[in-house]
Amino acid sequence: MKKLKFVLTSSAIILAVIAAFALRENIQNCTDIHQYYRDGSTYKSAGEFGVDYLCSASTDTCTFISDAGSYSPCHTGTHVSIPDKQRR
């Protein structure tokens, strides 16, 4: 009886893991896509993270991605541009 319980439990776990991988969405990491930041009511190109801008800690949206004219949040934080003098 213990062997049957072990086999059924193991099968259920394996099936759950397979189902989780099969049903997950294929979402591209937003950091691999060109980033924009909001400047008033317009969106501007953010540039390269760590070179052109940083995201300081906050609950705001730091950067967005664009898909056919609509913008979706990507990184959380406050957008901080790095001045030209401080760039490497």
ROVEXPA-547867 format. One record per residue (C-alpha): residue number from 1; residue in three letters; chain; x, y, z. Coordinates in pm, 1 decimal, decimal comma. Last residue first. Example, Ala and Ser with C-alpha at 12.3 -4.5 7.8 and 13.67 -1.06 7.14 Angstrom:
<atoms>
resi: 2; resn: ser; chain: A; x: 1367,0; y: -106,0; z: 714,0
resi: 1; resn: ala; chain: A; x: 1230,0; y: -450,0; z: 780,0
</atoms>
This chain:
<atoms>
resi: 88; resn: arg; chain: A; x: 3207,8; y: 5639,4; z: -1864,7
resi: 87; resn: arg; chain: A; x: 2915,6; y: 5870,9; z: -1805,3
resi: 86; resn: gln; chain: A; x: 2940,9; y: 6119,3; z: -1518,3
resi: 85; resn: lys; chain: A; x: 3005,7; y: 6424,1; z: -1737,1
resi: 84; resn: asp; chain: A; x: 2715,1; y: 6334,4; z: -1972,1
resi: 83; resn: pro; chain: A; x: 2461,7; y: 6353,0; z: -1686,3
resi: 82; resn: ile; chain: A; x: 2296,5; y: 6025,6; z: -1579,5
resi: 81; resn: ser; chain: A; x: 1917,2; y: 6046,3; z: -1609,7
resi: 80; resn: val; chain: A; x: 1717,9; y: 5927,5; z: -1307,5
resi: 79; resn: his; chain: A; x: 1388,4; y: 5743,0; z: -1368,6
resi: 78; resn: thr; chain: A; x: 1206,7; y: 5670,1; z: -1042,8
resi: 77; resn: gly; chain: A; x: 1146,5; y: 5307,1; z: -957,0
resi: 76; resn: thr; chain: A; x: 980,0; y: 4997,7; z: -1103,3
resi: 75; resn: his; chain: A; x: 1097,2; y: 4862,8; z: -1437,0
resi: 74; resn: cys; chain: A; x: 878,2; y: 4750,6; z: -1730,4
resi: 73; resn: pro; chain: A; x: 546,0; y: 4933,6; z: -1744,9
resi: 72; resn: ser; chain: A; x: 347,2; y: 4907,0; z: -2071,3
resi: 71; resn: tyr; chain: A; x: 322,1; y: 5171,6; z: -2343,6
resi: 70; resn: ser; chain: A; x: 76,5; y: 5161,7; z: -2632,5
resi: 69; resn: gly; chain: A; x: 187,6; y: 5277,9; z: -2976,8
resi: 68; resn: ala; chain: A; x: 222,6; y: 4937,7; z: -3142,3
resi: 67; resn: asp; chain: A; x: 399,8; y: 4781,5; z: -2844,5
resi: 66; resn: ser; chain: A; x: 619,5; y: 5017,1; z: -2645,9
resi: 65; resn: ile; chain: A; x: 816,8; y: 4933,7; z: -2333,9
resi: 64; resn: phe; chain: A; x: 816,2; y: 5145,7; z: -2020,4
resi: 63; resn: thr; chain: A; x: 1072,4; y: 5263,8; z: -1770,7
resi: 62; resn: cys; chain: A; x: 1084,1; y: 5394,0; z: -1413,8
resi: 61; resn: thr; chain: A; x: 730,1; y: 5322,6; z: -1297,4
resi: 60; resn: asp; chain: A; x: 668,6; y: 5462,0; z: -949,5
resi: 59; resn: thr; chain: A; x: 691,2; y: 5256,7; z: -627,4
resi: 58; resn: ser; chain: A; x: 1031,4; y: 5398,9; z: -539,9
resi: 57; resn: ala; chain: A; x: 1398,4; y: 5299,8; z: -540,5
resi: 56; resn: ser; chain: A; x: 1608,1; y: 5481,5; z: -798,8
resi: 55; resn: cys; chain: A; x: 1605,2; y: 5361,1; z: -1158,7
resi: 54; resn: leu; chain: A; x: 1923,7; y: 5453,4; z: -1344,6
resi: 53; resn: tyr; chain: A; x: 1985,7; y: 5629,6; z: -1675,0
resi: 52; resn: asp; chain: A; x: 2221,1; y: 5681,1; z: -1969,7
resi: 51; resn: val; chain: A; x: 2500,9; y: 5439,1; z: -1885,4
resi: 50; resn: gly; chain: A; x: 2356,6; y: 5215,9; z: -1612,5
resi: 49; resn: phe; chain: A; x: 2057,3; y: 5122,7; z: -1826,8
resi: 48; resn: glu; chain: A; x: 2110,5; y: 5217,3; z: -2191,8
resi: 47; resn: gly; chain: A; x: 1892,2; y: 5480,9; z: -2356,1
resi: 46; resn: ala; chain: A; x: 1563,8; y: 5597,7; z: -2206,2
resi: 45; resn: ser; chain: A; x: 1396,5; y: 5697,0; z: -2532,7
resi: 44; resn: lys; chain: A; x: 1124,9; y: 5950,3; z: -2462,6
resi: 43; resn: tyr; chain: A; x: 755,0; y: 5914,0; z: -2378,7
resi: 42; resn: thr; chain: A; x: 528,5; y: 6216,6; z: -2368,6
resi: 41; resn: ser; chain: A; x: 279,6; y: 6356,8; z: -2113,7
resi: 40; resn: gly; chain: A; x: 538,2; y: 6482,5; z: -1866,9
resi: 39; resn: asp; chain: A; x: 856,6; y: 6299,9; z: -1955,1
resi: 38; resn: arg; chain: A; x: 774,4; y: 5930,5; z: -1928,3
resi: 37; resn: tyr; chain: A; x: 1060,9; y: 5691,4; z: -1982,6
resi: 36; resn: tyr; chain: A; x: 1122,1; y: 5455,2; z: -2273,5
resi: 35; resn: gln; chain: A; x: 1308,6; y: 5123,4; z: -2296,6
resi: 34; resn: his; chain: A; x: 1399,7; y: 4921,1; z: -2608,0
resi: 33; resn: ile; chain: A; x: 1331,0; y: 4550,4; z: -2546,2
resi: 32; resn: asp; chain: A; x: 1563,0; y: 4297,2; z: -2379,2
resi: 31; resn: thr; chain: A; x: 1481,0; y: 4446,2; z: -2038,0
resi: 30; resn: cys; chain: A; x: 1116,1; y: 4348,8; z: -2089,4
resi: 29; resn: asn; chain: A; x: 1199,7; y: 3978,5; z: -2060,6
resi: 28; resn: gln; chain: A; x: 998,9; y: 3804,7; z: -2330,7
resi: 27; resn: ile; chain: A; x: 686,8; y: 3629,5; z: -2208,6
resi: 26; resn: asn; chain: A; x: 610,3; y: 3275,9; z: -2326,6
resi: 25; resn: glu; chain: A; x: 317,1; y: 3211,8; z: -2097,6
resi: 24; resn: arg; chain: A; x: 324,1; y: 2911,2; z: -1870,3
resi: 23; resn: leu; chain: A; x: 88,9; y: 2624,6; z: -1953,1
resi: 22; resn: ala; chain: A; x: 339,6; y: 2358,5; z: -2059,2
resi: 21; resn: phe; chain: A; x: 586,0; y: 2437,8; z: -1782,8
resi: 20; resn: ala; chain: A; x: 320,1; y: 2420,6; z: -1511,2
resi: 19; resn: ala; chain: A; x: 166,9; y: 2107,4; z: -1664,0
resi: 18; resn: ile; chain: A; x: 501,7; y: 1925,8; z: -1656,0
resi: 17; resn: val; chain: A; x: 553,5; y: 2022,3; z: -1291,6
resi: 16; resn: ala; chain: A; x: 202,4; y: 1910,3; z: -1196,1
resi: 15; resn: leu; chain: A; x: 244,6; y: 1577,5; z: -1379,8
resi: 14; resn: ile; chain: A; x: 569,9; y: 1508,9; z: -1196,1
resi: 13; resn: ile; chain: A; x: 406,6; y: 1585,9; z: -861,7
resi: 12; resn: ala; chain: A; x: 101,6; y: 1368,9; z: -935,9
resi: 11; resn: ser; chain: A; x: 320,3; y: 1079,9; z: -1051,6
resi: 10; resn: ser; chain: A; x: 528,8; y: 1097,4; z: -734,6
resi: 9; resn: thr; chain: A; x: 215,1; y: 1092,2; z: -518,8
resi: 8; resn: leu; chain: A; x: 68,5; y: 798,5; z: -712,0
resi: 7; resn: val; chain: A; x: 393,3; y: 599,1; z: -696,4
resi: 6; resn: phe; chain: A; x: 441,9; y: 668,9; z: -324,5
resi: 5; resn: lys; chain: A; x: 82,0; y: 573,2; z: -241,7
resi: 4; resn: leu; chain: A; x: 119,4; y: 250,4; z: -439,0
resi: 3; resn: lys; chain: A; x: 445,7; y: 169,4; z: -259,6
resi: 2; resn: lys; chain: A; x: 286,3; y: 237,0; z: 80,4
resi: 1; resn: met; chain: A; x: 0,0; y: 0,0; z: 0,0
</atoms>
